[in-house]
Amino acid sequence: MRKILLSILFLLGVLSPLSAQLQGDSWANAQKNKEATIIITYFETPRFVYKNAEGKLEGICIDILREFANYVQKTKGIKVKVNIQKPANDFNLFLKNIKASKGGVFALGPFTITEERKKEMTFTPPYIKNRSILITNSSVPDLGTLGNISNTFAGMKAYALRNSTQEAEIMEIKNQYYPNLEIVYVNSADDLLAKTLKDPKSFTKNDFLYYADALQTGQPIKRHAAGENNTNPYGFIMPKGSDWIVVWNEFLNESTGFTTKPEYRKILEKYLGFTATQILLK
């Protein structure tokens, strides 16, 4: 099958991540005009969306977006042009900019779908499952039970990402099992992993896919099963009330959509490897 080329224009610096409002074409106008310009911003994350050695974006999210644009042109006859907007580096500012955006604006990254977040923004259907892992430097003793964390991890700090579901999990550990736990905040999920692996007197909770990435790159990481749990899946973010949800619901339909296709599995294996893909899709 002939692949439809996805036009990507890099408009870095045209819109300020601090103040300017992001705005793309609505789905209603796309159907009327048979073409649309959408704005893409992203939260840079290994395996999901990142710059390769040539400075070009790639990852799970980019490949899925490309498949989405192909789907829209093939099934709706609408040509999609994608403008990449330079994102804010701070996670909270990033979310603030998405909430203030209008029309065809999509945020790519590993964004956990929660009922609380749905009050302020629109999510696509899930594009990947998730699992939360308690991780430390490989030199830290094994945690037998979560109830014993204040003893096994005595004198350790926890790294957290403010206003995230990860922070909520760290706070639950503190409130239930470790009242004197010191919490240190960082600006990104990358920092959560990097600081924890460098500091044997710390731990954090992070998504399974960060753990898988660390394993594949040979980093000194340890997974503590006692602190592991299933968590909400990931979706892309749109402005609240975006009418693009209609076509995203078709494309990512749980029963018949793209995540049920062999092409989807190939994308996961490309970026995560066979073993991690097996775990996620079982």
Residue pairs with C-beta under 8 A, 6 or more apart in sequence:
3 70
4 69
4 70
4 73
4 74
6 65
6 66
6 69
6 70
6 80
6 82
7 80
7 81
7 82
8 82
8 83
8 84
9 81
9 82
9 83
9 84
10 83
10 84
11 83
11 84
11 85
11 86
12 84
12 85
12 86
13 86
14 85
15 22
15 85
15 86
17 85
17 86
17 87
17 88
17 89
17 93
17 94
17 97
18 88
18 93
21 100
21 101
21 102
22 39
22 41
22 85
22 97
22 98
22 100
22 101
22 102
22 105
23 39
23 101
23 102
23 103
23 105
24 36
24 37
24 38
24 39
24 83
24 101
24 102
24 103
24 104
24 105
25 33
25 36
25 37
25 38
25 103
25 104
26 103
26 104
26 242
26 243
26 244
27 36
27 104
27 242
27 243
27 244
27 246
27 247
28 243
29 36
30 36
30 72
30 76
30 78
30 80
30 104
31 76
31 78
34 77
34 78
34 79
35 78
35 79
35 80
35 81
36 78
36 79
36 80
36 81
36 104
37 80
37 81
37 82
37 83
37 104
38 80
38 81
38 82
38 83
38 104
38 105
38 106
38 244
39 83
39 85
39 101
39 103
39 104
39 105
39 106
40 65
40 82
40 83
40 84
40 85
40 105
40 106
40 107
40 108
41 84
41 85
41 86
41 87
41 94
41 97
41 98
41 105
41 106
41 107
41 108
42 49
42 57
42 61
42 84
42 87
42 107
42 108
42 109
43 49
43 87
43 91
43 94
43 107
43 108
43 109
43 110
43 111
43 188
43 189
44 50
44 51
44 87
44 109
44 190
45 59
45 109
45 110
45 189
45 190
46 190
46 210
46 213
47 59
47 60
47 209
47 212
47 213
47 271
47 272
48 59
48 60
48 61
48 108
48 109
48 110
48 209
48 271
49 57
49 58
49 59
49 60
49 61
49 62
49 108
49 109
50 57
50 58
50 59
51 57
51 58
52 58
57 84
59 271
60 127
60 128
60 267
60 268
60 271
60 272
61 108
61 109
61 127
61 236
62 108
63 267
63 270
63 271
64 127
64 258
64 264
64 267
65 82
65 106
65 108
67 251
67 258
67 263
67 267
68 248
68 251
68 258
69 80
69 82
71 247
71 250
71 251
71 258
72 78
72 80
72 247
72 251
73 79
73 80
75 250
76 247
87 94
87 97
88 94
88 97
89 187
89 188
90 187
91 161
91 162
91 163
91 164
91 187
91 188
92 162
92 163
94 107
95 121
95 163
95 237
98 105
98 107
98 121
98 237
98 238
98 239
99 120
99 121
99 239
99 240
100 239
101 239
102 239
103 239
103 242
104 242
104 244
105 238
105 239
105 242
106 236
106 237
106 238
106 244
107 236
107 237
107 238
108 236
109 236
110 128
110 130
110 189
110 207
110 209
110 234
111 117
111 123
111 234
111 235
111 236
111 237
112 130
112 164
112 165
112 231
112 232
112 233
112 234
113 123
113 126
113 232
113 233
113 234
113 235
114 165
114 232
117 123
120 240
121 237
121 238
121 239
121 240
122 237
122 238
122 239
122 240
122 241
122 242
122 245
123 235
123 236
123 237
123 238
124 235
124 236
124 237
124 238
124 245
124 248
124 249
124 252
125 235
125 248
125 249
125 252
125 253
125 254
125 257
126 233
126 234
126 235
126 252
126 254
126 259
127 233
127 234
127 235
127 236
127 252
127 259
128 209
128 233
128 234
128 259
128 268
128 280
129 233
129 234
129 280
129 281
130 207
130 208
130 209
130 230
130 231
130 232
130 233
130 234
131 207
131 208
131 228
131 229
131 230
131 231
132 166
132 169
132 205
132 206
132 207
132 208
132 228
132 229
132 230
132 231
133 205
133 206
133 207
133 208
133 210
133 211
133 223
133 224
133 227
133 228
134 143
134 203
134 204
134 205
134 223
134 224
134 226
134 227
134 228
135 193
135 196
135 203
135 204
135 205
135 206
135 210
135 211
135 214
135 221
135 222
135 223
135 224
136 153
136 156
136 196
136 200
136 202
136 203
136 204
136 221
136 222
136 224
137 196
137 197
137 198
137 199
137 200
137 202
137 220
137 221
137 222
138 220
138 221
138 222
139 200
139 220
139 222
140 153
140 156
140 200
140 203
140 222
141 152
142 152
142 222
142 224
143 149
143 152
143 153
143 224
143 226
143 227
144 152
144 226
145 226
146 173
146 177
146 226
146 227
147 177
149 173
149 177
149 178
149 226
149 227
150 177
150 178
150 179
150 180
150 181
153 178
153 203
155 201
156 201
156 202
156 203
157 181
157 182
157 183
157 184
157 199
157 201
157 202
157 203
158 170
158 173
158 174
158 181
158 182
158 183
158 184
158 202
158 203
158 204
159 183
159 184
159 185
159 186
159 191
159 192
159 195
159 196
159 202
159 203
159 204
160 166
160 167
160 170
160 171
160 183
160 184
160 185
160 186
160 192
160 204
161 167
161 185
161 186
161 187
161 188
161 189
161 191
161 192
162 185
165 231
165 232
166 189
166 192
166 204
166 205
166 206
166 207
169 205
169 231
170 181
170 183
170 204
170 205
171 183
173 181
173 205
173 227
174 181
174 183
184 195
184 202
186 192
186 195
189 206
189 207
189 210
192 204
192 206
192 210
193 204
193 206
193 210
193 214
193 221
195 202
195 204
196 202
196 203
196 204
196 206
197 214
197 219
197 220
197 221
203 224
205 227
207 231
208 276
208 279
208 280
209 272
209 276
211 221
211 223
212 272
212 273
212 275
212 276
214 221
215 221
216 273
216 276
236 248
238 244
238 245
238 248
250 257
251 257
251 258
252 258
252 259
254 260
258 264
265 277
265 281
268 276
268 277
268 280
268 281
269 277
272 280
